[in-house]
Amino acid sequence: MIKRNFDKDKLIRYWTEGSKDDFDTMVAMYESKRYNWSLFIGHLMLEKLLKAYFVKVKSDYPPLIHNLLRLAEKSEVELTDYQKKNLLTITAFNINARYDDYKNSFKLRCTPGYTNEWIEKLKEMRIWIQKLIEQ
C-alpha cells in the first residue's frame, strides 16, 4: 500500500462530520415517516464512519466502495457474526432505496416496526464504530 502525504486528522474529521450530518438527516427522515429514505441515509452514515476508521488505521484514502462489510474487512476490524449480518443488510438499504427496480418493494417493507428496528441497529452500529475511531 502506498502511504500518501495528507492531513489524516482532517480527512477523519471530514468523514465523521459528514456522518453526523447524515445521522441528523436519518432521524429527520424517520420522524417525517420517510422510512425507506431514513434507512438509505443510515447506510451513508455508517459508510462514512467506516471510511473515517479506514483512514485512521490505514493512513490512506478509503476505497471508493459502498459495501459496508467490505469496508470493515479492508479496515481489518474484527467483526462478530451479528455485526457482519447487520452490515450486509444495511448495505442492501443503499441499493434498495436507489434503484427503481427495488425501490417500491423496499418502500413496502419499510413499515414503522421494521424501520424502527433497523434505526436502533444503525444507532448501535454507529456507537460501536465511533468508539473504534476514538481509540
C-alpha positions, 0 to 999 in steps of 0.5 A: 500500500502506498502511504500518501502525504495528507492531513489524516486528522482532517480527512477523519474529521471530514468523514465523521462530520459528514456522518453526523450530518447524515445521522441528523438527516436519518432521524429527520427522515424517520420522524417525517415517516420517510422510512425507506429514505431514513434507512438509505441515509443510515447506510451513508452514515455508517459508510462514512464512519467506516471510511473515517476508521479506514483512514485512521488505521490505514493512513490512506484514502478509503476505497471508493466502495459502498459495501459496508462489510467490505469496508470493515474487512479492508479496515481489518476490524474484527467483526462478530457474526451479528455485526457482519449480518447487520452490515450486509443488510444495511448495505442492501438499504443503499441499493434498495432505496436507489434503484427503481427496480427495488425501490417500491418493494423496499418502500413496502417493507419499510413499515414503522416496526421494521424501520424502527428496528433497523434505526436502533441497529444503525444507532448501535452500529454507529456507537460501536464504530465511533468508539473504534475511531476514538481509540 
